[in-house]
Amino acid sequence: MIKDRDTNFREHSIFLSEIAQNILDGNDSILLVPGVREIIALYLLIPYATSDQLDSGMPSKMPQLDLSEEFINGVNLRNLRDTISHSFVTVEESSKDKLGRIVLDDRAQMTRKTHNEQESKSLGIFLEIPQANNKLKELHTKIINSIK
């Protein structure tokens, strides 16, 4: 059965809050849950800044990233940034090898306008954790190289 949008959003929000609470309480074992490290890395590597700032860089050495670049599975950095800034990310453990996968709202592959025009708003994008981990490491290198 597919959960309704409100239930999904509540569960995602609770999960992200539980990650934060565990970290604040010093419970580092939360980092062992497959995908949690990658979610934290997404938030740290894809800054919440304006498109103009990210596209052009800034004198203070803000990273200059091509936001139209594909991250994984048709998800570009601009849509990924917009998606994670609204907390539409979680993990699940249903992959074949039980490593889990990251679940993003379908907005990660489209603009807000396109998303709003959809009849079904409960679709999702799934990223395999090992692949996302590798791409995040590549993104880290790009960020460092863009500010040197």
C-alpha positions in Angstrom: 0.0 0.0 0.0 1.3 3.4 -0.9 1.3 5.9 2.0 -0.4 9.2 1.5 1.7 12.3 1.1 1.1 13.7 4.6 2.2 10.4 6.2 5.3 10.3 4.1 6.2 13.9 5.0 5.7 13.3 8.7 7.8 10.2 8.6 10.6 11.9 6.7 10.5 14.9 9.1 10.6 12.6 12.2 13.5 10.6 10.7 15.6 13.7 10.1 14.8 15.1 13.5 15.8 11.8 15.1 19.1 11.9 13.3 19.7 15.4 14.7 18.6 14.4 18.2 20.9 11.4 18.3 23.9 13.4 17.1 23.2 16.1 19.7 22.9 13.5 22.4 26.3 12.0 21.5 24.8 8.8 20.1 27.1 8.4 17.1 25.7 4.9 16.4 23.0 6.7 14.4 25.7 7.2 11.8 25.8 3.4 11.3 22.3 3.4 9.9 22.7 3.0 6.1 22.3 6.3 4.3 22.5 8.6 7.3 26.1 9.7 6.6 25.1 10.4 3.0 22.1 12.5 4.0 24.3 14.6 6.3 26.9 14.9 3.5 24.1 16.1 1.1 23.2 18.9 3.5 26.9 19.8 4.0 28.1 19.6 0.4 25.2 21.2 -1.4 24.9 24.6 0.2 21.6 26.4 0.5 22.5 29.5 -1.4 21.0 31.3 -4.4 21.5 30.0 -7.9 23.4 33.2 -8.9 25.8 32.7 -6.0 26.5 29.1 -6.8 26.7 29.7 -10.6 29.1 32.6 -10.4 31.0 32.0 -7.1 31.7 34.8 -4.7 34.7 36.8 -3.7 34.6 35.0 -0.3 35.5 31.8 -2.2 32.0 30.2 -2.2 32.2 27.1 -4.3 31.3 27.5 -7.9 29.2 24.6 -9.0 27.4 23.8 -12.3 23.9 23.2 -10.8 22.7 21.7 -14.1 25.2 18.9 -13.7 23.7 15.5 -13.1 24.3 14.0 -9.7 22.7 10.5 -10.2 19.6 9.1 -12.0 18.7 12.3 -13.8 18.9 14.4 -10.6 20.8 17.6 -11.1 22.5 19.6 -8.4 19.9 22.5 -8.5 16.9 20.2 -8.0 18.8 18.2 -5.4 19.6 21.3 -3.5 16.0 22.5 -3.7 14.7 19.1 -2.6 16.9 18.7 0.4 16.3 22.2 1.5 12.7 21.2 2.0 13.6 18.0 3.9 12.3 15.6 1.3 14.9 12.9 1.9 15.0 9.7 3.9 16.5 6.2 3.8 15.0 2.8 3.5 16.5 -0.6 3.8 14.8 -2.4 1.0 17.7 -2.7 -1.5 18.8 -6.2 -2.6 21.9 -6.2 -0.5 20.2 -4.6 2.5 22.5 -1.6 2.4 19.5 0.6 1.9 18.9 3.5 -0.4 18.2 7.1 -0.2 14.7 8.2 -1.1 14.2 11.7 -2.4 10.9 13.4 -3.3 10.3 13.4 -7.1 11.0 17.2 -7.1 14.7 16.1 -7.3 14.1 15.5 -11.0 11.8 18.4 -11.9 11.0 22.0 -11.1 8.4 22.9 -8.5 6.0 24.0 -11.2 6.2 20.7 -13.0 5.8 18.9 -9.7 2.7 21.0 -8.8 1.2 20.1 -12.2 1.4 16.4 -11.5 -1.7 14.5 -10.6 0.2 12.0 -8.5 2.5 13.7 -6.0 3.8 10.6 -4.2 6.5 9.5 -6.6 10.1 9.2 -5.4 13.7 9.0 -6.6 15.9 6.2 -5.2 19.7 6.5 -4.9 21.8 3.4 -4.0 23.9 4.4 -1.0 27.3 3.2 -2.3 26.8 5.1 -5.6 25.6 8.2 -3.7 28.6 8.0 -1.4 31.0 7.9 -4.3 29.3 10.8 -6.0 29.4 12.9 -2.8 33.1 12.3 -2.6 33.5 13.5 -6.2 31.4 16.5 -5.3 33.6 17.3 -2.3 36.7 17.3 -4.6 34.9 19.6 -7.1 34.0 22.0 -4.3 37.6 22.1 -2.9 39.1 22.5 -6.4 36.6 25.3 -7.2 37.7 27.5 -4.3 41.5 27.0 -4.6 
